Structure formats: C-alpha cells, structure tokens
Amino acid sequence: MTRPEAAWQGGWYTGARRLESPNFGPRPPGAVVDLVVIHSISLPPGEYGGDHVQRLFTNTLDWDAHPYFKSIEGLRVSSHFYLRRDGSLWQFVSCDDRAWHAGASSWRGRDNCNDDSVGIELEGLEDQAFEAVQYDTLSRLCRALAQRYPVAHVAGHEHIAPGRKRDPGAQFAWSMLQRQVGWPAAFFPPGTLA
C-alpha cells in the first residue's frame, strides 16, 4: 500500500501520467482547497479514445481535425485530472495551482470555484453511464486528495454552474462514489445520494 506522503510530489499525484498544461495560474492567497469538481468530456462529443482532450488542455488541438472543433476554436482550458474510460489517469496542472475548469461558478457560499477546487474530467457524455473502472480510479484519487488537502465538498459541474453546465449528468453514480470513498453524505450535493 502506498504511504500517503508517497502518493504526492508537491501537487502532482504519482498515480497519474503527467502532461503539463500552460493553462493555469496561482491560487489566491488564503485559498483552501476543499472542493472536488467532477466533469465529463469527450472530443468530439460522444467519441472516446484518441488524444484530443490532452491536446485541448495543452493548446495543441488541430482546430481543423473535426468540424466540431471549430465551435471551440481558441478555447484555453485545463483540468487538474482527466480520467479515461479504461481507468487511466492523466494530470495537467499541479493541485497546488489553479486550473481553468469551472468557469463562472458558485458552491458552498463561494464564487469562482477554480480558486479552491480540484477539477477532474471523466471521459464520457452527460446522460451516458460511466465505466466501473472509472469509479475505482476516481475513488482512489479522491482519497489521495483528502490525504493532502482538507476536502469537505464534492460537486458536479452542473451543481456549481446550474443552467450553464450539465455534466457529469444524470447517469453519474454519486452513491457509488460516496460508498467507495467512505465520505459523509454531507460532502455531496443535496439529492444526489440514493
């Protein structure tokens, strides 16, 4: 079993493949990293595999490679983590830094969720089921995050930006995640646990 201190090298999780994004910045002074935000993504939408998400987060996506990419051309975004459908995990931004995943957002009485959250993108689409291995990797990652940061809240992009975002969507199994990480129900958005 990995010792808690061995799971991290600074803000980099040793259980993830590292690919650094230029899209990040410092957290504001006094920021307390206590929120995990769950997202879903696939590029193009509904297509899995390939390296389009990695290229998006590193500003190397060929905007001409697919018609959909024209609709997001020039977008500069990142997430701390990207969890593939096969359970493999990538990290783009140190968790000590501020990734650009939440946009205009508010949760637990605070705006600008990028300031004090860790963003995790799951390869998938809103309203489609995720893979069991994704929950296994996600729960390990969440437990590791809680060893380094005072995590007390987990929410979906849909919860922190209602009306603007819908991910991870209705098929995301919040109860399964809660059981696997063993965190109190109060950590999770109201109405998500069965």
C-alpha positions as CSV (number, residue, x, y, z in Angstrom):
1,M,0.0,0.0,0.0
2,T,1.3,3.5,-0.9
3,R,2.1,5.6,2.1
4,P,0.1,8.9,2.0
5,E,3.2,11.1,1.6
6,A,4.4,8.8,-1.3
7,A,1.3,9.5,-3.3
8,W,2.3,13.1,-4.0
9,Q,5.3,15.0,-5.3
10,G,4.3,18.5,-4.5
11,G,0.9,19.0,-6.1
12,W,1.5,16.2,-8.6
13,Y,-0.2,12.8,-7.9
14,T,2.2,9.9,-8.6
15,G,-0.7,7.7,-9.7
16,A,-1.3,9.8,-12.8
17,R,0.5,10.3,-16.1
18,R,1.9,13.9,-16.1
19,L,1.3,16.2,-19.1
20,E,1.7,19.8,-18.2
21,S,-0.8,22.4,-19.4
22,P,0.1,26.1,-19.8
23,N,-3.5,27.0,-18.8
24,F,-3.2,27.6,-15.1
25,G,-2.3,30.2,-12.5
26,P,-1.7,30.7,-8.8
27,R,-4.4,30.2,-6.3
28,P,-5.4,33.4,-4.5
29,P,-3.7,34.0,-1.1
30,G,-5.5,32.1,1.7
31,A,-7.4,29.7,-0.7
32,V,-8.3,26.4,1.0
33,V,-8.6,23.5,-1.5
34,D,-11.7,21.8,0.0
35,L,-13.8,21.1,-3.2
36,V,-13.6,18.4,-5.8
37,V,-15.5,19.2,-9.0
38,I,-16.5,16.3,-11.3
39,H,-16.8,17.0,-15.0
40,S,-17.3,14.9,-18.2
41,I,-15.7,15.4,-21.6
42,S,-15.2,13.7,-24.9
43,L,-13.8,15.2,-28.1
44,P,-15.5,15.2,-30.5
45,P,-18.7,14.7,-28.3
46,G,-19.5,11.0,-28.0
47,E,-16.2,9.8,-29.3
48,Y,-13.8,8.1,-27.0
49,G,-10.1,7.3,-27.2
50,G,-7.6,9.4,-29.1
51,D,-5.7,12.3,-27.7
52,H,-8.0,15.3,-28.5
53,V,-8.7,16.1,-24.8
54,Q,-5.0,16.1,-24.0
55,R,-4.4,18.3,-27.0
56,L,-7.2,20.7,-25.9
57,F,-5.7,21.1,-22.4
58,T,-2.2,21.7,-23.8
59,N,-3.3,24.1,-26.6
60,T,-2.2,21.8,-29.4
61,L,-5.6,20.7,-30.7
62,D,-5.8,20.9,-34.5
63,W,-9.0,23.0,-34.9
64,D,-9.4,21.7,-38.5
65,A,-9.3,18.0,-37.5
66,H,-13.0,17.8,-36.9
67,P,-15.9,20.1,-37.7
68,Y,-16.9,20.3,-34.0
69,F,-13.5,21.7,-33.1
70,K,-14.3,24.9,-35.0
71,S,-17.0,25.6,-32.4
72,I,-14.5,25.7,-29.6
73,E,-11.5,27.1,-31.5
74,G,-9.2,29.2,-29.4
75,L,-10.6,27.9,-26.1
76,R,-8.0,27.9,-23.3
77,V,-9.0,25.5,-20.6
78,S,-7.5,22.8,-18.3
79,S,-8.4,20.5,-15.6
80,H,-6.2,19.0,-12.9
81,F,-7.1,15.5,-14.0
82,Y,-8.5,13.6,-16.9
83,L,-9.8,10.0,-16.2
84,R,-10.1,7.8,-19.3
85,R,-12.8,5.2,-19.8
86,D,-10.2,2.5,-19.3
87,G,-9.4,3.9,-15.8
88,S,-6.1,5.5,-16.9
89,L,-5.4,8.9,-15.2
90,W,-3.7,12.0,-16.6
91,Q,-2.7,15.1,-14.7
92,F,-2.2,18.5,-16.4
93,V,-2.0,21.0,-13.5
94,S,-0.5,20.8,-10.1
95,C,-3.2,20.6,-7.5
96,D,-1.3,23.4,-5.6
97,D,-2.2,25.6,-8.6
98,R,-5.5,26.9,-10.1
99,A,-6.7,25.1,-13.2
100,W,-9.2,26.6,-15.6
101,H,-12.1,24.1,-15.4
102,A,-15.0,25.6,-13.6
103,G,-15.7,29.0,-15.3
104,A,-18.4,31.2,-13.7
105,S,-19.4,29.1,-10.7
106,S,-20.5,29.2,-7.1
107,W,-20.7,26.5,-4.4
108,R,-20.9,26.4,-0.6
109,G,-21.3,30.2,-0.5
110,R,-18.2,30.9,-2.5
111,D,-17.9,32.1,-6.1
112,N,-15.0,31.4,-8.6
113,C,-14.7,27.6,-7.8
114,N,-11.4,27.4,-9.7
115,D,-9.8,29.3,-6.8
116,D,-10.2,26.5,-4.3
117,S,-11.1,23.3,-6.1
118,V,-9.6,20.4,-7.9
119,G,-11.1,19.6,-11.3
120,I,-11.5,16.0,-12.5
121,E,-12.7,15.4,-16.0
122,L,-14.2,11.9,-16.7
123,E,-14.1,10.7,-20.3
124,G,-17.8,10.5,-21.1
125,L,-21.0,12.3,-22.0
126,E,-23.8,13.7,-19.9
127,D,-26.7,11.2,-19.6
128,Q,-24.5,8.2,-20.5
129,A,-23.2,5.7,-18.0
130,F,-19.5,5.8,-16.9
131,E,-17.4,2.7,-16.5
132,A,-16.9,0.8,-13.2
133,V,-13.1,1.2,-13.6
134,Q,-13.6,5.0,-13.8
135,Y,-15.3,5.0,-10.4
136,D,-12.5,2.8,-9.0
137,T,-9.8,5.2,-10.1
138,L,-11.9,8.3,-9.1
139,S,-12.4,7.0,-5.6
140,R,-8.6,6.3,-5.2
141,L,-7.9,9.7,-6.5
142,C,-10.4,11.4,-4.1
143,R,-9.0,9.5,-1.1
144,A,-5.5,10.6,-2.1
145,L,-6.6,14.2,-2.5
146,A,-8.1,14.1,1.0
147,Q,-4.7,13.0,2.4
148,R,-3.1,16.2,1.0
149,Y,-6.0,18.8,1.1
150,P,-8.9,19.4,3.5
151,V,-11.5,18.1,1.1
152,A,-15.0,18.6,2.5
153,H,-17.2,19.0,-0.6
154,V,-17.7,17.2,-3.9
155,A,-19.9,18.6,-6.7
156,G,-20.6,18.2,-10.4
157,H,-20.0,21.0,-12.9
158,E,-23.8,21.0,-13.1
159,H,-24.1,21.9,-9.4
160,I,-21.6,24.7,-9.4
161,A,-22.8,26.2,-12.7
162,P,-26.5,25.3,-12.9
163,G,-28.2,26.2,-16.1
164,R,-24.9,26.7,-17.9
165,K,-23.4,23.1,-17.5
166,R,-25.0,19.7,-17.3
167,D,-22.0,17.4,-16.6
168,P,-21.3,14.9,-15.4
169,G,-25.1,14.3,-15.8
170,A,-27.9,12.1,-14.6
171,Q,-26.1,8.8,-15.2
172,F,-23.2,9.7,-12.8
173,A,-23.5,7.3,-9.8
174,W,-22.9,9.7,-6.8
175,S,-24.0,7.0,-4.4
176,M,-21.3,4.6,-5.7
177,L,-18.7,7.2,-5.4
178,Q,-19.8,8.0,-1.8
179,R,-19.7,4.4,-0.8
180,Q,-16.3,3.8,-2.4
181,V,-14.6,6.9,-0.8
182,G,-16.5,6.5,2.5
183,W,-17.1,10.2,2.9
184,P,-20.1,11.6,4.8
185,A,-23.2,12.3,2.8
186,A,-22.9,16.0,3.8
187,F,-19.9,16.2,1.4
188,F,-22.1,15.6,-1.6
189,P,-24.7,17.7,-3.4
190,P,-28.2,17.5,-1.9
191,G,-30.4,15.0,-3.7
192,T,-27.6,13.1,-5.3
193,L,-27.4,10.1,-2.9
194,A,-30.0,7.3,-3.1
